[in-house]
Amino acid sequence: MNTATLLVFAFVALVAIATPGPTVLLALANGSRFGVRRSLPGMLGAVASDFVLVGAVALGLGALLAASEFWFSVLKWVGAAYLAWLGIRLLRSQGGLDLSQEGEVPSGATPRAIFAKSFLVAVTNPKGYLFCSALMPQFIDPGAAQWPQYAAIGIVFAGLDFSVMLAYAVIGARAVKLLRQRAVLWLDRCCGGALLALAGSLAFYRRSST
């Protein structure tokens, strides 16, 4: 894989990543509720899922999901249910946390919990596997070693994903500083509604639409 091919991949991947999806919406919500620094575990969780996704595509899992209705449906419904649960949690929130007060950090706001939420949202989304299994092999040189090329693609993909999520987290944190507590409430409501909509779209998603 040459540099030009990697740059083309980076451009295509950036367009796809920048389109608001579940992990990006979580980064926006986490930034508004916890601040940028405490949102970092969520971004790292999504990055970890990126490497799982790229590795799975390299091993042929994307092709398996495209061929197996059963396993595609299992992953689809698990992902849709988890997105719906997160969406409902955000819709029922009271506007996030007051970070100016010291005290025990709620269980849902620990670094481990924030990491796990983003990781699970991304790793249970079958659309990601199908999209990457259709996109990534087009940039792989079949005459060269496969794993180094997938490693390069994975690093670029994860770096872009982290950068986009960081930008959204900063936007969320800045909105809170400008609009105070009410901004957190409305961002939670918007992100919660969007996650529910994504859960619904995933529930009705069919492999034949790819």
N, C-alpha and C positions, 0 to 999 in steps of 0.2 A: 504494500500500500504506500503510495507516494504522498507527498504533502498536499498536492492539489486535490487529490481524492478525499483526504481527511478534512480539508477546508470545506469542500462541497457538503460532506456529511455534517459538519458542524453547523453550516447554515441551515440545512434542512431540519436538523434536530432542534436548533434554537427556535425556529418557527413553531414546531410542534410543542416544545416545552413551554414557550411563553404564552401559549393559549391556556387560559385558566382551567386547570384540572383539579382533582382532589387534593394532591399534595401542595399545590400552589395556594389553594384556598386555605388549607390548614396553616401554611406559613403566614398568610395574611392575618388570619384569626389569632394565631399565636403571637405574632408581632404586636397586635393591638392589645392583647390581654396580658402578656408576660414581658414584653419588651424584646428587643432584638437578641440580646445576649442569652436570655433564657429560652429563646426559640431555636437556638443552634442545635440542640439534640434532635429536634424534629427534622431539621434539614439533613443532619447526618443519618437519620433513619431512612429518609428518602434516598440518599446517596447509596446507602448500603443495599437498598432494594434495587437500585440501578445495576449494581454489579451482579446481584442475583439474577436479574432479568437478562442481562447480556450473557451471563454464563449459561442460563437456561436455553437461550436462543442458539448459542454455540453447540449445545448438546442435543438440540432438536426438540425441545419441549414445545416451542411455538408450533412446530409441525404436528406434534401430537395433539395439541389442543384444537388445531384446525381440522384434524381427522376424527377426533373422538367427541361425539356429542355428550357423552356421559361426563367426562372429566371437564369439558368446557362448562357444562351446566353447573357442576359442583363448585368450581372456582367462581363462576359468575354470581351464583346466589350467595355464596359466602361474602364476596366483595360487596354486593348490593346491600346485604343485611348490615354489614359493618358501616358502610357509608351512611345508611339510613339512621343507624344508632348514633353516629357522630353528629349528623345533622339535627336530630331531635335534641341531643344534649346542648348544642349551640343555640337552638331556638328557645330552649327552656332556661338558658343562662340568665343571670341577673346583671350582666354587663361586665363580667370578668373580675379580676382581682385588684385589690387596692395594694399596690406594691410599696406604698409609702409606709405601711404598717408592718411591724415586725411580728413574727409569729410562725406557727407551724405551717409548712407548705402543704396544701391539699394534695391528696393522692393523685389527682388528675393533672397536677402541675409539676410533678417531680421530673427530673431529666429522663429517667427510665421510661415513665409513662408517655412523655412527649415523643421520645424516640420511637417507642413501640407503636404509637398511633400512626405516625407517618409511614413507618416501615410496613405495617399491616395493610394500610390503605393501598399502597403501591403494589405490594407483592401479591395481593388477592385480586388484582384487576386484570382479567384475561385480555382486555383490549390492548393493554400494554405489550403483552407477549405477542399477540397477533400482529400488532403494528411493527414492532421491532423485528419479528421474524420475516416480515415482508420487506422492511427497509434495509436492515443491516447487511444481509448477504449480498446486496447489490454493490456494496463498497468493498467487498472482500475479494482479493485476488486468489482464485482457486489454485494457481500455480505456485503460490508461496505458502509458508507455514501459517496455519489458521489462527492458533491461539495468540501469537503476538499481535496480529491484526485486530482480533476481538478485544484484546487488552487495551490497545490504543483507542479503539472506538469507545470502550467502556470508560476510560479516563476522560475523554473529551465529553462524552454524554453526561457523566456524573458532574464534571466541572461546570458545564452549562446549567445543569439542573440546580446545582447549589447556588450559582450566581443569580439565577432568576428567582429562586425562593428567598434569597437574602434581600433582593430588591423589593419583593412583596412584603416581607417582614418589616423592612424599613418604612415602607408606605403605611403599613398598619400602625406602627409605633408613632410615626409623625402625625397621623390622623388623630390619635389619642391626645397627643400634646397640644394640638391645635383646638380640638373640639371637646376635650376632657372626657368624663365618664360616659356621657351620652353616645359618643362616637363608638366606644367599645360595644355598647348594647346594640347599636345598629349594625356594626360590622359583624357581630355574632349572629344577628338575625339574617343578614344577607348571606353570609357564608353558610349558615345552617340550611337556609332555603336552597342555596345552590347545591350543597351536598345531597340534599334530598332529591333534587331534580336529577343529579348525576346518578344517584342510586336507582331512580326510576328508569332512566335511559339505559343503565346497565342491565336492569332486570328484563327489559324488552329487547336487548341487543341479541342479534343472531349472527352466526358465523358467516352466513351467506351474504351479509351486508358489507363484509370486508373486501 
